[in-house]
Amino acid sequence: MVGVSDQTEEKKMNRIITTSDLQNRKLGELRVAFHRAQQDLTKSEPNSPERRNALASLENIRRAMNSRYIQRPKPPGF
């Protein structure tokens, strides 16, 4: 029998993290989300919906992280 926490983990793997989900997240939170999406990717089967969702989530998180890096003020002299 699958436990409640196992079912919650399965639902997380089946869901794509969208840009609107990431909109107000801080860089540290994005790094955590990226790590979790990488873990989901490694747990997924090749050509599965879970794998496609993890890859899409990683791309969305990567874009959000890049936009945070661009928005950061540069130190003097750069």
Stockholm file with secondary structure:
# STOCKHOLM 1.0

chainA/1-78         MVGVSDQTEEKKMNRIITTSDLQNRKLGELRVAFHRAQQDLTKSEPNSPERRNALASLENIRRAMNSRYIQRPKPPGF
#=GR chainA/1-78 SS CCCHHHHHHHHHHHSCCCHHHHTTCCHHHHHHHHHHHHHHHHHSCTTCHHHHHHHHHHHHHHHHHHHHHHHSCCCTTC
#=GC SS_cons        CCCHHHHHHHHHHHSCCCHHHHTTCCHHHHHHHHHHHHHHHHHSCTTCHHHHHHHHHHHHHHHHHHHHHHHSCCCTTC
//
